[in-house]
Amino acid sequence: MKKHSSAPAVMLSVICFCLNAAEQDTLEKMFPAISVFRKGAVEVKNDKANTKSVRYTGPSPLFFTVSVLNPARKDITGGVSAPELKQAFTQAVGAEKRRHESLAVKKTGTLTLSCLAGKELTGLFAFLTGTDSGRESHICLFLAPYRGNLLKIEFSPGIPLQAAPQEKLFRLFLEQAKSNFYHGERTNVPQRTKDTIARAVKLLEENPLDAGGAAAQAIRKFADDSRDVFVMVRESDFPWLPKTVNGTAKEKKYLSLLLSSFMGGNIRAQLERNVCQDMREAGLASMKKTYAKLKAADRTFRMHELEQSEGK
């Protein structure tokens, strides 16, 4: 998990009345980290399809375009069977074929992604093939109903790729992207699970060098496995992160405990509020408590980066 540009508010206000809150969630907050891809500028289109898009760029010439659209200008319900989805999918495929006369539909079907807050996102997938300067070129499309709008993701590389690698890249992008869908959604985690996580975080904060190891493992496993919590690790918050891999044995051990404490405080706050939403401040507060206990238990341990952050 890493970090995430905002579009001018004045421009956004022009079309906010058309798209519901999902477009803001999708394009302003979504995809903080998609492997090596970085979010570019938001493109505002007040057109007939009522669309707003953003491009994610990676190693040249790879890029994905993510759009939220609502041609019906109303809440779209009915899931993958929604007539608005079928119509938009047909129009999107047709638009690509008009732009590239050689394109033909090679594959279509449905695709389901397991997302945050225990939700699933099912949409329509298309793989189109054509020729570009005598070489095969391909376009991947995915459209799905999302929070009352339609979500569209397109992968059309700047240079031709072979079919199998391109489809694999597209599916990998969707797999990474799915961990951002339904951010901020309400959750309903059993109280017993909440209590277990709360105890583990408290142990890590109060006695990291004794019970902290087992507590950290429990926290990391829950954070990795659960679809009811979301933790964003920003590089700016953890300049010492590389030392968890290439530092001394002590640094690796202690910094791993601190990272687990950040994750623990973060997810404990989410569970207390019953919402799947990154709680950065709660995570940092927990990490500071654990750092203080580590320093008290081992007076030889000091991290310049952490001392600086404590003074802020």
C-alpha positions in Angstrom: 0.0 0.0 0.0 1.4 3.4 -0.9 0.3 6.9 -1.5 -2.2 9.2 -3.7 -4.0 14.7 -6.9 -7.0 16.4 -6.7 -9.0 18.1 -9.4 -9.9 21.8 -9.2 -13.0 22.1 -6.9 -14.6 24.7 -9.2 -14.5 22.3 -12.2 -15.8 19.5 -10.1 -18.8 21.5 -8.8 -20.1 21.8 -12.4 -21.1 18.2 -12.5 -21.4 17.1 -8.9 -25.2 17.3 -9.1 -25.1 14.7 -11.8 -23.0 11.9 -10.3 -23.6 10.7 -6.8 -21.1 10.5 -4.1 -19.5 7.4 -5.6 -17.6 9.3 -8.2 -15.9 11.4 -5.6 -14.9 8.2 -3.7 -13.8 6.5 -6.8 -11.7 9.1 -8.6 -10.5 11.3 -5.7 -9.7 8.7 -3.1 -9.5 5.4 -4.9 -6.4 3.5 -5.9 -3.8 5.0 -3.6 -1.4 2.3 -4.7 -1.7 0.1 -7.8 1.6 -1.5 -8.1 3.9 0.7 -10.2 1.0 2.8 -11.6 0.5 6.4 -10.5 -2.6 8.5 -10.7 -2.6 11.4 -13.2 -4.9 14.3 -13.6 -8.7 14.0 -13.3 -10.4 14.7 -16.6 -13.8 16.2 -16.2 -16.3 15.6 -19.0 -19.8 17.1 -18.8 -21.0 15.1 -21.8 -24.1 13.1 -22.7 -22.7 10.1 -20.9 -22.1 12.1 -17.7 -18.6 10.9 -17.3 -15.5 11.7 -15.3 -12.2 9.9 -15.8 -8.7 9.6 -14.5 -5.6 7.9 -16.1 -3.2 5.8 -14.2 0.2 5.7 -15.8 3.0 3.1 -15.4 6.1 2.2 -17.2 5.8 3.7 -20.7 3.6 3.0 -22.6 1.3 1.3 -20.1 -1.7 3.1 -18.7 -5.2 2.4 -17.5 -8.2 4.7 -17.7 -10.8 4.6 -14.8 -14.1 6.3 -15.4 -17.3 6.8 -13.5 -20.4 7.4 -15.7 -24.1 7.7 -15.3 -25.8 8.2 -18.6 -29.2 7.6 -17.0 -28.6 10.4 -14.5 -30.2 8.4 -11.7 -29.2 5.6 -9.3 -28.4 2.5 -11.2 -29.6 -0.7 -9.5 -30.0 -4.3 -10.6 -26.4 -5.3 -10.5 -25.0 -7.0 -13.6 -28.5 -7.3 -15.0 -29.1 -3.6 -15.0 -30.2 -2.4 -18.5 -28.1 0.7 -18.1 -25.0 -1.5 -17.7 -25.8 -3.6 -20.7 -26.4 -0.5 -22.8 -23.3 1.3 -21.6 -21.2 -1.9 -22.3 -22.6 -2.2 -25.8 -21.9 1.5 -26.4 -18.3 1.3 -25.1 -17.5 -1.7 -27.3 -19.1 0.1 -30.2 -17.1 3.3 -29.6 -13.8 1.4 -29.6 -14.7 -0.4 -32.8 -15.5 2.9 -34.4 -12.2 4.4 -33.3 -10.3 1.4 -34.6 -11.9 -0.1 -37.6 -9.9 -3.4 -37.4 -11.1 -4.2 -33.9 -13.3 -7.2 -33.3 -14.6 -8.7 -30.1 -12.5 -11.7 -29.1 -13.9 -12.5 -25.7 -16.8 -11.3 -23.4 -18.1 -12.4 -20.1 -18.8 -11.5 -16.5 -16.1 -10.9 -13.9 -16.6 -10.8 -10.1 -14.2 -9.0 -7.8 -14.2 -9.6 -4.0 -14.0 -6.1 -2.5 -13.8 -4.4 0.8 -16.5 -4.7 3.5 -17.4 -8.2 2.4 -18.9 -6.9 -0.9 -18.5 -8.2 -4.4 -18.4 -6.2 -7.6 -19.7 -8.1 -10.7 -19.4 -6.5 -14.2 -19.0 -7.2 -17.9 -15.6 -7.8 -19.4 -14.6 -7.5 -23.1 -11.3 -8.3 -24.9 -11.1 -6.7 -28.3 -8.4 -7.5 -30.9 -7.3 -5.7 -34.1 -4.3 -4.8 -36.1 -2.0 -1.8 -35.7 0.7 -1.2 -38.3 0.5 -4.9 -39.2 0.7 -6.1 -35.6 -2.1 -7.3 -33.4 -3.3 -4.8 -30.7 -5.8 -5.4 -28.0 -8.1 -3.4 -25.7 -9.5 -4.6 -22.4 -12.7 -3.2 -20.9 -14.5 -3.8 -17.6 -17.9 -2.1 -16.7 -19.8 -2.7 -13.5 -22.5 -1.0 -11.4 -20.8 0.7 -8.4 -22.7 2.7 -5.7 -25.4 3.9 -8.1 -23.1 4.7 -11.0 -21.2 2.7 -13.6 -17.5 2.1 -13.2 -15.5 1.6 -16.3 -11.8 0.5 -16.5 -10.0 0.4 -19.8 -6.5 -0.9 -20.7 -5.2 0.2 -24.1 -1.4 0.2 -24.2 0.4 2.7 -26.3 2.2 -0.2 -28.1 0.9 -3.6 -29.1 1.3 -6.4 -26.6 0.6 -10.0 -27.0 -2.9 -11.1 -26.1 -2.2 -13.3 -23.1 0.2 -10.9 -21.3 -2.1 -8.0 -21.9 -5.1 -9.8 -20.4 -3.0 -11.0 -17.5 -1.8 -7.4 -16.8 -5.4 -6.2 -16.9 -6.7 -8.8 -14.5 -3.7 -8.1 -12.2 -4.7 -4.4 -12.2 -8.2 -5.3 -11.3 -7.1 -7.6 -8.5 -5.1 -4.8 -7.0 -7.8 -2.2 -7.6 -10.4 -4.3 -5.8 -8.9 -3.6 -2.4 -10.0 0.0 -2.8 -13.6 -0.5 -3.8 -16.2 0.3 -1.1 -13.8 2.2 1.1 -15.8 3.9 3.8 -18.5 1.2 3.8 -20.2 0.2 7.0 -19.2 -3.2 8.4 -20.5 -5.7 11.0 -17.6 -7.6 12.5 -18.4 -10.0 15.4 -17.7 -8.5 18.9 -15.5 -11.4 19.8 -13.2 -10.6 16.9 -13.2 -6.9 17.8 -12.2 -7.8 21.4 -9.4 -10.1 20.2 -7.9 -7.4 18.1 -8.3 -4.8 20.8 -6.4 -7.1 23.3 -3.6 -7.7 20.8 -3.2 -4.0 20.1 -3.1 -3.2 23.8 -0.5 -5.9 24.5 1.7 -4.5 21.7 1.3 -1.0 23.1 2.0 -1.9 26.7 4.6 -4.7 26.5 6.0 -5.0 22.9 9.1 -7.1 23.8 7.1 -9.7 25.8 3.8 -10.5 24.3 4.3 -8.1 21.4 5.6 -10.7 18.9 2.5 -12.9 19.0 0.2 -9.9 19.1 1.9 -8.4 16.1 1.4 -11.7 14.1 -2.3 -11.8 15.0 -2.8 -8.1 13.9 -0.9 -8.5 10.6 -2.8 -11.7 9.8 -6.2 -10.1 10.4 -5.2 -7.0 8.4 -4.1 -9.2 5.5 -7.1 -11.6 5.6 -10.0 -9.4 6.5 -12.1 -7.5 3.9 -13.6 -5.4 6.7 -10.5 -3.2 7.3 -8.3 -1.0 5.1 -4.9 0.2 6.0 -2.8 2.6 3.9 0.9 2.7 4.6 2.2 6.0 3.3 5.9 6.3 2.5 5.9 9.8 4.0 4.9 8.4 7.4 7.5 5.6 7.4 10.8 6.9 6.0 12.4 4.0 8.0 10.4 1.3 6.3 13.4 0.0 4.2 15.2 -0.8 7.5 12.5 -3.5 8.2 14.2 -5.4 5.4 17.8 -4.3 5.3 18.5 -3.0 8.8 20.2 -4.6 11.7 18.5 -7.5 13.5 17.3 -5.2 16.2 16.0 -2.7 13.8 14.1 -5.4 11.8 12.5 -6.7 15.0 11.6 -3.4 16.6 10.5 -1.7 13.4 8.3 -4.6 12.5 6.6 -4.3 15.9 6.1 -0.6 15.3 4.6 -1.2 11.9 2.3 -3.8 13.4 1.3 -1.3 16.1 0.4 1.3 13.5 -1.8 -1.3 11.6 -3.3 -2.4 14.9 -4.3 1.0 16.1 -5.6 1.8 12.7 -7.9 -1.3 12.4 -8.9 -1.2 16.1 -10.4 2.3 15.4 -12.2 1.0 12.3 -13.7 -1.9 14.2 -14.8 0.4 17.0 -16.6 2.7 14.4 -17.9 -0.2 12.3 -16.5 1.4 9.1 -14.0 0.1 6.6 -11.9 3.3 6.3 -8.2 4.0 6.8 -7.7 5.5 10.3 -4.2 6.9 10.0 -4.2 9.1 13.1 -5.3 6.3 15.3 -2.5 4.1 13.9 0.2 6.7 14.4 -1.0 7.3 18.0 -0.7 3.5 18.7 2.7 3.4 17.1 4.0 6.2 19.3 2.9 4.4 22.5 4.7 1.2 21.4 7.8 3.3 20.5 7.9 4.8 24.0 7.7 1.3 25.6 10.5 0.1 23.3 12.7 2.9 24.4 11.9 2.4 28.0 12.7 -1.3 27.8 15.9 -0.9 25.6 17.7 2.4 26.2 20.0 1.7 23.3 17.2 1.9 20.8 16.6 5.2 19.2 15.3 6.0 15.6 16.2 9.5 14.3 13.2 9.4 12.0 10.8 8.4 14.8 12.2 11.0 17.1 11.5 13.7 14.5 7.9 12.5 13.9 7.3 12.6 17.7 8.3 16.2 17.8 5.7 17.2 15.1 
